[in-house]
């Protein structure tokens, strides 16, 4: 099997897994004083991609996950918070 096809397939499945974790995370109520705070369960998938495939695919999957999750479960403001959180988390993980 072609290596790039395998990477693309793993990235696609990773987007789906990260979206599932984002949805599960949105169902968990956290009553902390900071609005918009989350546990970051979808970052488990991103860490896996960083170690197995590389940073380029991890950044792409994180960006796609943030956009789709905001469209499905959130608002424009949640897109801004999620994008900022994902970018900061990616910088720390790198």
PABA-577357 format. One line per 2 residues: their letters; for each residue x, y negated, z of C-alpha. Coordinates in steps of 0.1 Angstrom, whole numbers. Example, Ala and Ser with C-alpha at 12.3 -4.5 7.8 and 13.67 -1.06 7.14 Angstrom:
<nodes>
as) 123:45:78  137:11:71
</nodes>
This chain:
<nodes>
xx) 0:0:0  12:-35:-8
xx) 26:-53:23  8:-86:15
xx) -26:-68:12  -20:-52:45
xx) -12:-86:61  -43:-102:46
xx) -65:-73:58  -51:-76:93
xx) -56:-114:93  -93:-109:82
xx) -100:-84:109  -82:-107:134
xx) -105:-136:125  -135:-113:131
xx) -121:-102:164  -113:-137:175
xx) -148:-149:166  -163:-120:187
xx) -141:-130:216  -151:-167:211
xx) -188:-158:212  -183:-136:244
xx) -164:-165:259  -192:-190:251
xx) -217:-167:270  -196:-169:302
xx) -206:-199:323  -177:-217:340
xx) -187:-243:365  -155:-262:368
xx) -153:-300:369  -135:-302:335
xx) -160:-302:306  -152:-279:277
xx) -128:-257:296  -126:-221:286
xx) -105:-190:294  -90:-186:259
xx) -99:-150:252  -95:-155:214
xx) -58:-163:221  -52:-126:227
xx) -57:-120:190  -34:-149:182
xx) -6:-136:204  -10:-102:187
xx) -6:-118:153  24:-138:164
xx) 43:-106:173  31:-83:145
xx) 27:-105:114  42:-140:121
xx) 35:-176:129  20:-186:95
xx) -8:-160:97  -14:-168:134
xx) -18:-205:127  -42:-198:98
xx) -63:-174:118  -65:-198:147
xx) -76:-226:124  -102:-205:107
xx) -115:-192:140  -119:-227:154
xx) -138:-240:123  -162:-210:121
xx) -168:-209:158  -177:-246:158
xx) -200:-241:129  -217:-211:145
xx) -217:-219:183  -209:-256:187
xx) -211:-292:177  -187:-317:162
xx) -174:-326:196  -168:-290:204
xx) -148:-287:172  -126:-316:183
xx) -120:-300:217  -114:-265:203
xx) -90:-278:176  -70:-297:202
xx) -70:-267:226  -60:-243:198
xx) -32:-266:186  -18:-270:221
xx) -21:-233:228  -3:-225:195
xx) 25:-249:204  30:-233:238
xx) 29:-197:223  54:-206:196
</nodes>
